[in-house]
Amino acid sequence: MDQRDIENVMKDSESGMMEKKETLISNLNKTEHGNQDVDYGAALQLFLDHIPISSIPGIKNSSVLELRTGDSVRDAIHMLYEKDVFGAPIADNLDLDESTMATRRFSDKYIGFIDFASMVLWCLEELEMEERHANGNGDKKNGFITMLEQNPDIGQTKVSELAKSFLWDPFFPVQLDETLFHVLLLLSKHRVQVVPIIERSNSNVTGFITQNAVIQLLLKSSGLAWFDSIANKALSEIRFENEEHVVYVYGDQSMAEALHTLRESQIGAIAIINRGTKKLIGIIRRSDIHLIIENDNLLHNRKHLTAEEFIHMETNNVDFDPSIEQDLGALLSSGTLCLRNRFLPRMDSPVTNKKTDTLKQVMKNIAETKSSFSFLIDDMQQATGVLTLRDIIIQFAPPCIDSSIHGGGFFESALQQTGCHVENGTLAYNH
Protein backbone atom coordinates (compact mmCIF):
# COMPACT_ATOMS: atom_id res chain seq x y z
CA MET A 1 0.00 0.00 0.00
CA ASP A 2 1.55 3.32 -1.06
CA GLN A 3 0.98 6.74 0.49
CA ARG A 4 -1.85 7.64 -1.93
CA ASP A 5 -3.70 4.45 -0.97
CA ILE A 6 -3.18 5.27 2.71
CA GLU A 7 -4.64 8.75 2.23
CA ASN A 8 -7.70 7.36 0.41
CA VAL A 9 -8.36 4.77 3.11
CA MET A 10 -8.04 7.41 5.81
CA LYS A 11 -10.47 9.77 4.05
CA ASP A 12 -13.12 7.03 3.79
CA SER A 13 -12.56 5.89 7.38
CA GLU A 14 -12.51 9.41 8.83
CA SER A 15 -15.74 10.25 6.98
CA GLY A 16 -17.53 7.23 8.44
CA MET A 17 -16.23 7.85 11.95
CA MET A 18 -17.19 11.53 11.90
CA GLU A 19 -20.71 10.71 10.70
CA LYS A 20 -21.16 8.22 13.54
CA LYS A 21 -19.78 10.70 16.06
CA GLU A 22 -22.12 13.50 14.94
CA THR A 23 -25.12 11.16 15.13
CA LEU A 24 -24.09 10.00 18.58
CA ILE A 25 -23.51 13.51 19.95
CA SER A 26 -26.84 14.66 18.54
CA ASN A 27 -28.73 11.79 20.17
CA LEU A 28 -26.98 12.22 23.51
CA ASN A 29 -27.54 15.97 23.53
CA LYS A 30 -31.26 15.41 22.92
CA THR A 31 -31.33 13.00 25.82
CA GLU A 32 -29.44 15.32 28.18
CA HIS A 33 -31.72 18.28 27.42
CA GLY A 34 -34.91 16.29 27.69
CA ASN A 35 -35.88 16.80 24.06
CA GLN A 36 -36.35 13.12 23.49
CA ASP A 37 -37.76 10.46 25.76
CA VAL A 38 -34.81 8.08 25.62
CA ASP A 39 -33.89 5.50 28.25
CA TYR A 40 -30.77 6.77 30.08
CA GLY A 41 -29.24 3.31 30.20
CA ALA A 42 -29.85 3.00 26.47
CA ALA A 43 -28.04 6.32 25.97
CA LEU A 44 -24.88 4.84 27.46
CA GLN A 45 -25.29 1.70 25.39
CA LEU A 46 -25.77 3.92 22.35
CA PHE A 47 -22.28 5.29 22.86
CA LEU A 48 -20.74 1.83 23.14
CA ASP A 49 -22.61 0.47 20.14
CA HIS A 50 -21.47 3.33 17.94
CA ILE A 51 -17.82 2.31 18.17
CA PRO A 52 -17.74 -1.16 16.55
CA ILE A 53 -14.45 -2.91 16.03
CA SER A 54 -15.16 -3.02 12.30
CA SER A 55 -14.95 0.80 12.18
CA ILE A 56 -11.23 0.83 13.03
CA PRO A 57 -9.35 1.93 9.89
CA GLY A 58 -6.86 -0.43 8.31
CA ILE A 59 -7.63 -3.31 10.61
CA LYS A 60 -7.32 -5.93 7.85
CA ASN A 61 -4.71 -4.24 5.69
CA SER A 62 -1.89 -6.67 6.45
CA SER A 63 -1.49 -10.43 6.41
CA VAL A 64 -1.10 -12.12 9.79
CA LEU A 65 1.93 -14.29 10.41
CA GLU A 66 1.45 -17.27 12.71
CA LEU A 67 3.95 -19.22 14.76
CA ARG A 68 3.50 -22.83 15.85
CA THR A 69 4.20 -24.28 19.27
CA GLY A 70 6.73 -26.62 17.68
CA ASP A 71 8.71 -23.84 15.99
CA SER A 72 12.21 -23.28 17.31
CA VAL A 73 13.20 -19.92 18.77
CA ARG A 74 15.77 -19.54 15.99
CA ASP A 75 13.17 -20.11 13.26
CA ALA A 76 10.60 -17.86 14.97
CA ILE A 77 13.05 -14.95 15.29
CA HIS A 78 14.27 -15.41 11.71
CA MET A 79 10.72 -15.55 10.35
CA LEU A 80 9.56 -12.41 12.16
CA TYR A 81 12.72 -10.57 11.15
CA GLU A 82 12.49 -11.52 7.48
CA LYS A 83 8.78 -10.67 7.29
CA ASP A 84 9.27 -7.41 9.24
CA VAL A 85 6.65 -8.40 11.82
CA PHE A 86 6.69 -7.20 15.43
CA GLY A 87 4.95 -10.25 16.89
CA ALA A 88 2.68 -13.18 16.09
CA PRO A 89 0.01 -15.41 17.61
CA ILE A 90 1.11 -18.91 18.55
CA ALA A 91 -1.08 -21.63 17.04
CA ASP A 92 -1.41 -25.06 18.59
CA ASN A 93 0.21 -27.82 16.55
CA LEU A 94 -2.81 -30.07 16.86
CA ASP A 95 -4.22 -31.11 13.49
CA LEU A 96 -7.98 -30.94 13.83
CA ASP A 97 -10.57 -31.78 11.23
CA GLU A 98 -13.48 -29.46 10.47
CA SER A 99 -15.93 -31.37 12.67
CA THR A 100 -13.60 -31.14 15.65
CA MET A 101 -12.93 -27.45 15.05
CA ALA A 102 -16.66 -26.82 15.01
CA THR A 103 -16.96 -28.09 18.58
CA ARG A 104 -14.05 -26.03 19.91
CA ARG A 105 -14.24 -22.45 21.02
CA PHE A 106 -13.01 -20.06 18.35
CA SER A 107 -10.10 -18.98 20.57
CA ASP A 108 -8.78 -22.50 21.23
CA LYS A 109 -6.69 -22.58 18.08
CA TYR A 110 -4.22 -20.10 19.58
CA ILE A 111 -2.49 -20.31 22.93
CA GLY A 112 -0.67 -16.98 23.14
CA PHE A 113 1.05 -14.05 21.45
CA ILE A 114 4.81 -13.50 21.44
CA ASP A 115 6.88 -10.60 20.18
CA PHE A 116 10.26 -10.46 18.47
CA ALA A 117 12.01 -8.41 21.15
CA SER A 118 11.07 -10.76 24.00
CA MET A 119 12.63 -13.73 22.22
CA VAL A 120 15.79 -11.81 21.25
CA LEU A 121 16.32 -10.48 24.78
CA TRP A 122 15.83 -13.97 26.21
CA CYS A 123 18.38 -15.37 23.75
CA LEU A 124 20.92 -12.66 24.58
CA GLU A 125 20.66 -13.49 28.29
CA GLU A 126 21.08 -17.20 27.57
CA LEU A 127 24.02 -16.59 25.22
CA GLU A 128 25.78 -14.49 27.86
CA MET A 129 25.33 -17.30 30.38
CA GLU A 130 26.83 -19.76 27.88
CA GLU A 131 29.75 -17.40 27.31
CA ARG A 132 30.43 -17.10 31.04
CA HIS A 133 30.44 -20.88 31.36
CA ALA A 134 32.88 -21.04 28.44
CA ASN A 135 35.17 -18.55 30.22
CA GLY A 136 34.56 -15.86 27.61
CA ASN A 137 35.47 -18.05 24.65
CA GLY A 138 32.07 -17.88 22.98
CA ASP A 139 31.30 -17.06 19.33
CA LYS A 140 32.16 -13.41 18.98
CA LYS A 141 32.23 -12.68 15.27
CA ASN A 142 29.12 -14.37 13.97
CA GLY A 143 25.70 -12.93 13.22
CA PHE A 144 22.87 -13.40 15.71
CA ILE A 145 21.10 -16.20 13.80
CA THR A 146 24.40 -18.04 13.30
CA MET A 147 25.08 -17.75 17.02
CA LEU A 148 21.74 -19.44 17.71
CA GLU A 149 22.58 -22.21 15.25
CA GLN A 150 25.91 -22.77 16.99
CA ASN A 151 24.15 -22.92 20.36
CA PRO A 152 21.31 -25.40 19.67
CA ASP A 153 20.35 -25.66 23.32
CA ILE A 154 19.19 -22.04 22.91
CA GLY A 155 18.30 -21.74 19.23
CA GLN A 156 16.36 -25.02 19.09
CA THR A 157 14.31 -24.27 22.18
CA LYS A 158 10.64 -24.61 21.23
CA VAL A 159 8.48 -21.52 21.28
CA SER A 160 6.07 -23.39 23.55
CA GLU A 161 8.78 -23.70 26.22
CA LEU A 162 9.16 -19.94 26.51
CA ALA A 163 5.89 -19.83 28.41
CA LYS A 164 7.91 -20.95 31.44
CA SER A 165 9.84 -17.68 31.21
CA PHE A 166 6.59 -15.67 31.03
CA LEU A 167 7.45 -14.40 27.55
CA TRP A 168 3.99 -15.00 26.12
CA ASP A 169 1.12 -12.56 26.23
CA PRO A 170 -2.22 -14.22 26.99
CA PHE A 171 -4.55 -14.60 24.01
CA PHE A 172 -7.88 -12.77 24.32
CA PRO A 173 -9.44 -12.43 20.84
CA VAL A 174 -12.52 -10.54 19.71
CA GLN A 175 -14.66 -10.63 16.58
CA LEU A 176 -15.46 -7.83 14.16
CA ASP A 177 -19.07 -7.54 15.32
CA GLU A 178 -18.01 -6.74 18.90
CA THR A 179 -17.54 -3.21 20.23
CA LEU A 180 -15.02 -1.00 21.95
CA PHE A 181 -16.61 -1.95 25.30
CA HIS A 182 -15.11 -5.44 25.09
CA VAL A 183 -11.72 -4.19 23.87
CA LEU A 184 -11.44 -1.62 26.66
CA LEU A 185 -12.20 -4.30 29.21
CA LEU A 186 -9.52 -6.64 27.86
CA LEU A 187 -6.83 -3.96 27.61
CA SER A 188 -7.53 -2.58 31.08
CA LYS A 189 -7.81 -5.91 32.88
CA HIS A 190 -4.94 -7.76 31.21
CA ARG A 191 -1.38 -6.78 30.34
CA VAL A 192 -1.64 -7.46 26.63
CA GLN A 193 0.00 -5.51 23.81
CA VAL A 194 -2.68 -6.27 21.22
CA VAL A 195 -6.17 -7.72 20.98
CA PRO A 196 -6.40 -10.23 18.10
CA ILE A 197 -9.39 -10.24 15.76
CA ILE A 198 -10.76 -13.68 14.92
CA GLU A 199 -12.64 -14.61 11.75
CA ARG A 200 -15.80 -16.37 12.87
CA SER A 201 -15.93 -18.78 9.92
CA ASN A 202 -12.49 -20.36 10.27
CA SER A 203 -11.15 -19.17 13.66
CA ASN A 204 -8.13 -17.54 11.98
CA VAL A 205 -6.59 -14.30 13.22
CA THR A 206 -7.19 -11.62 10.57
CA GLY A 207 -5.83 -8.54 12.31
CA PHE A 208 -5.06 -6.84 15.60
CA ILE A 209 -6.30 -3.93 17.67
CA THR A 210 -3.45 -2.10 19.32
CA GLN A 211 -3.57 0.18 22.34
CA ASN A 212 -2.65 3.06 20.02
CA ALA A 213 -5.72 2.39 17.88
CA VAL A 214 -7.97 2.52 20.95
CA ILE A 215 -6.48 5.89 21.94
CA GLN A 216 -7.18 7.14 18.41
CA LEU A 217 -10.81 6.04 18.70
CA LEU A 218 -11.27 7.53 22.16
CA LEU A 219 -10.04 10.88 20.86
CA LYS A 220 -12.87 10.76 18.32
CA SER A 221 -15.21 11.10 21.31
CA SER A 222 -13.83 14.50 22.26
CA GLY A 223 -16.81 16.75 22.82
CA LEU A 224 -18.90 14.23 24.74
CA ALA A 225 -19.52 15.51 28.24
CA TRP A 226 -18.43 12.45 30.14
CA PHE A 227 -15.32 12.05 27.97
CA ASP A 228 -14.18 15.63 28.47
CA SER A 229 -14.89 15.51 32.20
CA ILE A 230 -12.07 12.96 32.48
CA ALA A 231 -9.82 13.87 29.56
CA ASN A 232 -9.62 17.53 30.58
CA LYS A 233 -8.28 16.69 34.03
CA ALA A 234 -4.65 17.55 34.78
CA LEU A 235 -2.36 14.56 35.25
CA SER A 236 -1.76 15.69 38.82
CA GLU A 237 -5.40 14.79 39.54
CA ILE A 238 -5.13 11.24 38.16
CA ARG A 239 -3.61 8.15 39.77
CA PHE A 240 -1.62 5.81 37.57
CA GLU A 241 0.79 2.94 38.11
CA ASN A 242 4.20 4.54 37.52
CA GLU A 243 3.47 8.15 38.42
CA GLU A 244 6.49 8.30 40.71
CA HIS A 245 8.67 5.54 39.31
CA VAL A 246 10.92 5.39 36.24
CA VAL A 247 12.98 2.40 35.15
CA TYR A 248 16.26 3.78 33.84
CA VAL A 249 19.97 3.34 33.21
CA TYR A 250 22.58 6.06 33.09
CA GLY A 251 23.93 7.10 29.73
CA ASP A 252 27.42 5.91 30.63
CA GLN A 253 26.26 2.38 31.42
CA SER A 254 26.80 -0.32 28.80
CA MET A 255 24.27 -1.47 26.26
CA ALA A 256 24.41 -4.93 27.82
CA GLU A 257 23.28 -3.45 31.15
CA ALA A 258 20.56 -1.47 29.38
CA LEU A 259 19.26 -4.57 27.57
CA HIS A 260 19.13 -6.54 30.83
CA THR A 261 17.16 -3.72 32.47
CA LEU A 262 14.89 -3.49 29.42
CA ARG A 263 14.03 -7.18 29.67
CA GLU A 264 12.90 -6.67 33.25
CA SER A 265 10.80 -3.59 32.41
CA GLN A 266 7.06 -4.20 32.29
CA ILE A 267 6.31 -1.19 30.11
CA GLY A 268 8.67 -2.21 27.31
CA ALA A 269 11.01 0.78 27.57
CA ILE A 270 13.66 2.30 29.80
CA ALA A 271 14.75 5.90 30.24
CA ILE A 272 18.33 6.97 29.59
CA ILE A 273 19.46 9.49 32.21
CA ASN A 274 22.51 11.75 32.33
CA ARG A 275 24.37 10.74 35.49
CA GLY A 276 25.50 14.27 36.32
CA THR A 277 22.38 16.34 35.63
CA LYS A 278 19.82 13.54 36.09
CA LYS A 279 18.09 14.86 32.95
CA LEU A 280 16.21 12.57 30.60
CA ILE A 281 18.31 12.28 27.44
CA GLY A 282 16.71 9.36 25.62
CA ILE A 283 14.88 6.08 25.61
CA ILE A 284 15.49 2.47 24.58
CA ARG A 285 12.38 0.50 23.64
CA ARG A 286 11.73 -3.12 22.83
CA SER A 287 10.90 -1.91 19.34
CA ASP A 288 14.54 -0.82 18.95
CA ILE A 289 15.96 -4.32 19.48
CA HIS A 290 15.99 -5.12 15.77
CA LEU A 291 18.83 -2.59 15.36
CA ILE A 292 21.13 -4.90 17.32
CA ILE A 293 20.31 -7.82 15.04
CA GLU A 294 20.89 -5.75 11.92
CA ASN A 295 24.32 -4.55 13.04
CA ASP A 296 26.83 -7.19 14.09
CA ASN A 297 29.09 -4.50 15.55
CA LEU A 298 26.34 -3.44 17.94
CA LEU A 299 25.68 -7.06 18.82
CA HIS A 300 29.27 -7.91 19.68
CA ASN A 301 30.23 -4.57 21.24
CA ARG A 302 27.17 -4.25 23.47
CA LYS A 303 29.33 -4.66 26.60
CA HIS A 304 31.52 -1.72 25.59
CA LEU A 305 29.09 0.58 23.78
CA THR A 306 27.29 2.96 26.15
CA ALA A 307 23.55 3.50 26.20
CA GLU A 308 24.05 7.16 25.28
CA GLU A 309 26.15 6.23 22.28
CA PHE A 310 23.49 3.78 21.14
CA ILE A 311 20.58 6.22 21.24
CA HIS A 312 22.48 8.67 19.03
CA MET A 313 23.30 6.04 16.40
CA GLU A 314 19.75 5.91 15.03
CA THR A 315 19.35 7.35 11.53
CA ASN A 316 16.52 9.57 10.34
CA ASN A 317 13.62 8.14 8.38
CA VAL A 318 14.53 9.96 5.19
CA ASP A 319 12.12 7.97 3.03
CA PHE A 320 9.04 9.06 5.00
CA ASP A 321 6.84 11.90 3.79
CA PRO A 322 5.99 13.91 6.95
CA SER A 323 3.13 15.73 5.18
CA ILE A 324 0.75 12.83 5.85
CA GLU A 325 2.13 11.75 9.22
CA GLN A 326 -0.61 13.30 11.29
CA ASP A 327 -3.35 11.78 9.11
CA LEU A 328 -2.36 8.14 9.42
CA GLY A 329 -4.16 7.66 12.71
CA ALA A 330 -5.38 4.23 13.67
CA LEU A 331 -4.66 2.88 10.20
CA LEU A 332 -0.98 2.31 10.92
CA SER A 333 -1.41 1.45 14.59
CA SER A 334 -4.03 -1.25 14.10
CA GLY A 335 -3.58 -2.86 10.73
CA THR A 336 0.14 -3.45 10.78
CA LEU A 337 2.58 -4.56 13.42
CA CYS A 338 5.84 -3.73 11.70
CA LEU A 339 9.13 -4.65 13.32
CA ARG A 340 10.88 -1.65 11.76
CA ASN A 341 8.43 1.08 12.71
CA ARG A 342 9.61 4.25 10.95
CA PHE A 343 6.85 6.35 12.55
CA LEU A 344 8.24 6.16 16.09
CA PRO A 345 10.14 9.08 17.64
CA ARG A 346 13.93 8.84 17.63
CA MET A 347 15.52 7.27 20.68
CA ASP A 348 17.19 10.57 21.59
CA SER A 349 13.82 12.41 21.37
CA PRO A 350 11.49 10.72 23.87
CA VAL A 351 7.88 11.84 24.23
CA THR A 352 7.39 13.92 27.37
CA ASN A 353 4.67 15.74 29.29
CA LYS A 354 4.31 17.59 32.57
CA LYS A 355 1.88 16.94 35.40
CA THR A 356 0.16 20.22 34.62
CA ASP A 357 -0.83 18.84 31.19
CA THR A 358 -4.28 17.34 30.77
CA LEU A 359 -4.94 13.71 29.99
CA LYS A 360 -6.27 14.77 26.59
CA GLN A 361 -3.03 16.60 25.83
CA VAL A 362 -1.07 13.43 26.62
CA MET A 363 -3.39 11.36 24.45
CA LYS A 364 -2.94 13.73 21.52
CA ASN A 365 0.83 13.83 22.08
CA ILE A 366 1.07 10.04 22.08
CA ALA A 367 -1.28 9.67 19.11
CA GLU A 368 0.62 12.18 16.99
CA THR A 369 4.00 10.61 17.73
CA LYS A 370 2.74 7.00 17.45
CA SER A 371 4.38 6.34 20.81
CA SER A 372 3.33 3.92 23.54
CA PHE A 373 4.12 6.08 26.58
CA SER A 374 5.09 9.53 27.73
CA PHE A 375 7.66 10.35 30.38
CA LEU A 376 6.65 12.90 32.96
CA ILE A 377 9.33 15.52 33.49
CA ASP A 378 9.73 18.44 35.85
CA ASP A 379 11.06 21.92 35.12
CA MET A 380 14.62 20.57 35.35
CA GLN A 381 13.92 18.06 32.54
CA GLN A 382 14.27 15.22 35.02
CA ALA A 383 11.98 12.22 34.61
CA THR A 384 9.60 11.76 37.53
CA GLY A 385 7.23 9.13 36.16
CA VAL A 386 5.90 7.49 33.03
CA LEU A 387 2.38 7.29 31.63
CA THR A 388 1.60 4.26 29.46
CA LEU A 389 -1.22 3.60 27.02
CA ARG A 390 -2.66 1.13 29.50
CA ASP A 391 -2.69 3.83 32.21
CA ILE A 392 -4.75 5.99 29.87
CA ILE A 393 -7.11 3.19 28.78
CA ILE A 394 -7.82 2.26 32.41
CA GLN A 395 -9.28 5.73 32.91
CA PHE A 396 -11.90 4.86 30.30
CA ALA A 397 -12.41 1.23 31.27
CA PRO A 398 -16.00 -0.06 31.47
CA PRO A 399 -17.33 -1.20 34.83
CA CYS A 400 -17.93 -4.91 34.53
CA ILE A 401 -18.22 -7.99 36.67
CA ASP A 402 -14.96 -9.98 36.89
CA SER A 403 -12.94 -6.84 36.14
CA SER A 404 -10.12 -5.93 38.52
CA ILE A 405 -10.72 -2.33 37.46
CA HIS A 406 -13.75 -1.14 39.38
CA GLY A 407 -14.96 1.20 36.70
CA GLY A 408 -12.77 3.83 35.09
CA GLY A 409 -13.54 7.50 35.59
CA PHE A 410 -15.03 7.78 32.12
CA PHE A 411 -17.80 5.24 32.59
CA GLU A 412 -18.30 6.03 36.25
CA SER A 413 -18.99 9.63 35.27
CA ALA A 414 -21.18 8.52 32.39
CA LEU A 415 -23.28 6.35 34.66
CA GLN A 416 -23.74 9.19 37.14
CA GLN A 417 -24.91 11.50 34.37
CA THR A 418 -27.30 8.93 32.94
CA GLY A 419 -28.87 8.02 36.29
CA CYS A 420 -27.57 4.45 36.32
CA HIS A 421 -25.19 2.31 38.30
CA VAL A 422 -23.64 -1.16 38.06
CA GLU A 423 -25.29 -3.86 40.13
CA ASN A 424 -24.18 -7.49 39.94
CA GLY A 425 -22.34 -6.79 36.71
CA THR A 426 -25.29 -5.21 34.90
CA LEU A 427 -26.63 -1.69 34.40
CA ALA A 428 -29.41 -0.72 36.80
CA TYR A 429 -31.46 2.46 37.25
CA ASN A 430 -30.96 4.67 40.31
CA HIS A 431 -34.09 4.88 42.44
Secondary structure by P-SEA (a helix, b strand, c coil): ccaaaaaaaaaaaaaaaaaaaaaaaaaaaaaaaccccccaaaaaaaaaaacccccccccccbbbbbbcccccaaaaaaaaaaaccccbbbbbcccccaaaaaaccccccccccccaaaaaaaaaaaaaaaaaaacccccccccaaaaaaacccccccccccccccccccbbbbbcccccaaaaaaaaaaccccbbbbbccccccccccccaaaaaaaaaaacccccccccccccccccccccccccccccccccaaaaaaaaaaccccbbbbbccccccccccccccaaaaaaacaaaaaacccccaaaaaaccccccccccccccccccccccccccccccccccccccccccccccaaaaaaaaaaacccbbbbbcccccccccccaaaaaaaaccccccccccccaaaaaaaaaaccccccccccccc
